Amino acid sequence: MTSSAQVRPDGASFEDNTLFGNVQPLVDTALLPAGDGQPRVVRAAHRLYEHLISLWAPGAIEAAFDLGVFDELAKGPATADELAKSLSTNAKATRVLLDGLNAYDLLVRTWDADGTVVYVLPDEVRDVLRPDGLFSLAGKIGYDRQMAWGAWRNLAETVRTGALADDGSQQHNQISASEYESLVRGINFWAPPVVHALSAQLKEHGWAGDKTAGMLDVGCGTGIYSQLLLQQFAGLTATGLDVERILPLAIAQSEQLDVADRFHPLRRDFWREDWGTGFDLVLFVNIFHLQTPEDARDLAIKANKALADGGLVAIVDQIVVEDEVQQNSTQNRFFRLFAASMMATGGGDAYTLDQYDEWLTGAGLRRVALIDTPMHRILLAGRD
Ligand SMILES: C[S@@+](CC[C@H](N)C(=O)[O-])C[C@H]1O[C@@H](n2cnc3c(N)ncnc32)[C@H](O)[C@@H]1O
């Protein structure tokens, strides 16, 4: 079926629905008169309007999340009236919200025998919005509530002042440990394609499945990257370094993923405390974009100190490639917008490949591979 996610009683079963398979734009600019029939400004306004109403998406999704719409529909399909009753909400307003969510393919509309609309929650959406799901975005919603809404609202002021520290210096990102507690649980979904690509690279660099090796996951968050690598490499042990408030999440998840015996939490401040030495892999995922250039340079030096002879450093991040081919690639465009998100939340940037190369060279390291993944690039480096 098509992305409109609307199913007629006589049509295809909603089981066939491919979620987000072919998402339609919300403003059909193809219907604008062709050629000179329309002032260019009107055409541009139609396109810009669609960006401006992106605001509606988190508004509607978060409202439904807060009201428990997804939890309720996870129990089974329901009409708007039935949902309004179980959620103690206004019936008409509930119907309007549910129909709006259908525009994002989050709910399927179908009909009962009386012609009343019945809303169905696709399995994938349920898993993505379940509070405790491994790849759930619930943490992202919590983080947006705590931090992002206010941060984006103040972006103009941030640009005016440059997101500087009180002493006028550039600062690294100001996200607090409690905000990280929400955030790190909402970004696990990034890990599987990254680990898939990283595992393949490690194998190319001689990592056999049973190789005895030790890795350090710096700022591990939930530890999802090292834990998925542990599942791939039976001889691997991982040290997950993070602050006290975050490590319980990593420990619990290592148990859930059945790798707790090889996942060792390490409570450390990565600026002020020692990381240990002799690691075959030192991994940084979503860490460099939080830093100032000076701090990024220091991280590269610390990475080399922690590395065993012949070891590899893997940096997974929004790394901008400034060449003719990549200039306007989807990745570069996303990464540059990601930089705005870092700035809005108090510091950091999407740095260029040249900058990474410079920091690595300064630390006695050299890039050996650069791999594209959907929302990151993986930079692999070894000692000179
Ligand atoms: C953006 S999250 C990335 C988490 C994980 N690597 C991932 O990509 O899912 C950054 C992590 O770095 C940790 N972190 C930030 N500053 C730290 C510090 N000074 N010492 C140790 N961990 C820190 C945070 O607690 C958080 O878990």
The ligand as an SDF file (V2000), in Angstrom:
LIG
                    3D

 27 29  0  0  0  0  0  0  0  0999 V2000
   25.9750   12.2820   23.2410 C   0  0  0  0  0  0  0  0  0  0  0  0
   26.2160   11.1100   24.4980 S   0  0  0  0  0  0  0  0  0  0  0  0
   26.8660    9.7470   23.5640 C   0  0  0  0  0  0  0  0  0  0  0  0
   26.6550    8.4190   24.2420 C   0  0  0  0  0  0  0  0  0  0  0  0
   27.0650    7.2050   23.4000 C   0  0  0  0  0  0  0  0  0  0  0  0
   28.4510    7.2610   23.0150 N   0  0  0  0  0  0  0  0  0  0  0  0
   26.1740    7.1230   22.1820 C   0  0  0  0  0  0  0  0  0  0  0  0
   26.5590    7.6050   21.1390 O   0  0  0  0  0  0  0  0  0  0  0  0
   25.0560    6.6020   22.3090 O   0  0  0  0  0  0  0  0  0  0  0  0
   27.6650   11.7030   25.3250 C   0  0  0  0  0  0  0  0  0  0  0  0
   28.0670   10.8470   26.5230 C   0  0  0  0  0  0  0  0  0  0  0  0
   29.2940   11.3490   27.0320 O   0  0  0  0  0  0  0  0  0  0  0  0
   29.2140   11.3620   28.4380 C   0  0  0  0  0  0  0  0  0  0  0  0
   30.1230   12.3850   28.9380 N   0  0  0  0  0  0  0  0  0  0  0  0
   30.0630   13.7130   28.6730 C   0  0  0  0  0  0  0  0  0  0  0  0
   31.0650   14.3450   29.3200 N   0  0  0  0  0  0  0  0  0  0  0  0
   31.7640   13.3850   29.9990 C   0  0  0  0  0  0  0  0  0  0  0  0
   32.9040   13.4080   30.8200 C   0  0  0  0  0  0  0  0  0  0  0  0
   33.5490   14.5480   31.0900 N   0  0  0  0  0  0  0  0  0  0  0  0
   33.3570   12.2390   31.3280 N   0  0  0  0  0  0  0  0  0  0  0  0
   32.7180   11.0720   31.0580 C   0  0  0  0  0  0  0  0  0  0  0  0
   31.6280   10.9910   30.2620 N   0  0  0  0  0  0  0  0  0  0  0  0
   31.1530   12.1400   29.7550 C   0  0  0  0  0  0  0  0  0  0  0  0
   27.7670   11.6820   28.7320 C   0  0  0  0  0  0  0  0  0  0  0  0
   27.4110   11.3050   30.0510 O   0  0  0  0  0  0  0  0  0  0  0  0
   27.0610   10.8810   27.6540 C   0  0  0  0  0  0  0  0  0  0  0  0
   26.7640    9.5810   28.0770 O   0  0  0  0  0  0  0  0  0  0  0  0
  1  2  1  0
  2  3  1  0
  2 10  1  0
  3  4  1  0
  4  5  1  0
  5  6  1  0
  5  7  1  0
  7  8  2  0
  7  9  1  0
 10 11  1  0
 11 12  1  0
 11 26  1  0
 12 13  1  0
 13 14  1  0
 13 24  1  0
 14 15  1  0
 14 23  1  0
 15 16  2  0
 16 17  1  0
 17 18  1  0
 17 23  2  0
 18 19  1  0
 18 20  2  0
 20 21  1  0
 21 22  2  0
 22 23  1  0
 24 25  1  0
 24 26  1  0
 26 27  1  0
M  CHG  2   2   1   9  -1
M  END
$$$$
